[in-house]
Amino acid sequence: MLSLLRLLCFCALGLGYEKLVRGQDDNPDTGARFLCQAIAVGADTCLVPVVPEPNAAAQEEVLRNTVMQLRETVLQEKETIVNQLGTINELTTKLSLCESASEEGKYDSGGSWSNNKNNQNTMGDVPRGPNDTIDNLGKTMQSLKDRLENLEQQQQRANMSGALFPSELRDLLQRRLGDLEKQLLSKVNNLEEEKSLLYNETTAHRQKTESTLNSLLTRINELEKGGSGFKSPEQFKLVLPLRTNYLYGRMAKSLPEMYSFTLCMWLRSSAGPGIGTPFSYGVPGQANEIVLMEWGNNPIELLINDKVAQLPLLVRDGRWQHICITWTTRDGLWEAYQNGQKLGAGDNLAPWHRIKPGGAIILGQEQDMVGGRFDATQAFVGELSQVNIWDKVLKPADILTMANCSSYTPGNVVSWLDSDVEVFGGGAAKLPLEICQDRLSETES
């Protein structure tokens, strides 16, 4: 009887094991199929196949398919264990019946085990000794309980492994998505920086193009006006033949706020004593913001904010002379050029002062108030031409190219144009200018 009972138990457990290995019931028949396998009586666990650990480095699509398969496997395992629990419950019921029969049975005179009711053997393979029968049944029941506990533990491990793997997969996907998001944000930032740089370059290029076009348009307008008889708008001279307080020229443009400048001009004068004031710039509250003058027996003086520096220039010879004056607010540095050569330099001339905007530029007179109140003793007598102003200190090489007639560069703040110079007083006039080579020959003779 014990042998038959063990066989039934092992076959029932084998059925569950077969379903667990195959993952599903391939036989649609309703009849039960048993896979019996010999197992030692004292064995603690049933054989359960080990599912290989999925490869976490596989492609995301493969991982998703693996997760789905694992979920299906877990569901199938749960169904299999439920069936196994049913089988175990059935076997437990039979064991209970056997135990009841053992308590009600007794031995006959020949020492054989018999039933009180029909005196027949209940299970032909049950041992004859009552003590052995009870011990074997107890061991069998304990073995079944142990195996049942092992199956439940394995189910818990399977559930845990099935729950952990999707969590690991989610963590892996989140890390990858985070890396992709960082890369995307970095790329967007780089594109924004490139866009900003490109916009700045485009804006600077557009402004430069517009400035060039405006200059060309101004020159075209001047040429279209005609009637001046000059070869080009800058090829004229301002003639001031008398020392009076009413002959002068005025520039139509003013100066912006500046922290440095370069003033260049061609002039010719033989007046004495002193050539007077070829250039003056006055602003409200300061009539002597920038003044270039020579009066009496004094040398030519440069005034910045009414501060004075004497320049080593000699221009009272009746010849054309090219002069340039540079100044910067930093330490009040200044330089004086005549005919392309630097003849003097100094510092501490109105240091850290800024040239104020919105004043009046007068040619030939010194201003005691903005745009007026001239003194005839300080008036310029002679000829002026190509008076240009830059808001920076020009390089010596640039000054030399203008002085030796290699090139002509108009000022970027104030340029010498026929339309921008107004003449006041009878006797003052604008006349055609000698070509640069003729002026240069005068300076060399």
Secondary structure, DSSP 4 states (H G I P E B T S, - for coil): -HHHHHHHHHHHHHHHHHHHHHSS----SSS---------TT------PPPPPP-TTS-HHHHHHHHHHHHHHHHHHHHHHHHHHHHHHHHHHHHHHHHHHHHH-EE-TTS-EE-TTT---SSTTS-S-HHHHHHHHHHHHHHHHHHHHHHHHHHHHHHHHHHHHHHHHHHHHHHHHHHHHHHHHHHHHHHHHHHHHHHHHHHHHHHHHHHHHHHHHHHHHHHHH--S--SSTT-EEEEE-S--SS-EEEES-----BSEEEEEEEEE---SS--EEEEEEEETTEEEEEEEEE-TTPPPEEEETTEEEE------SSS-EEEEEEEETGGGEEEEEETTEEEEEE--SSTT--BPSS-EEEES---SBTTB---GGGB--EEEEEEEEESSPPPHHHHHHHHTTS-----SSB---GGGEEEESTT-EEEEPPPHHHHHHHHH-
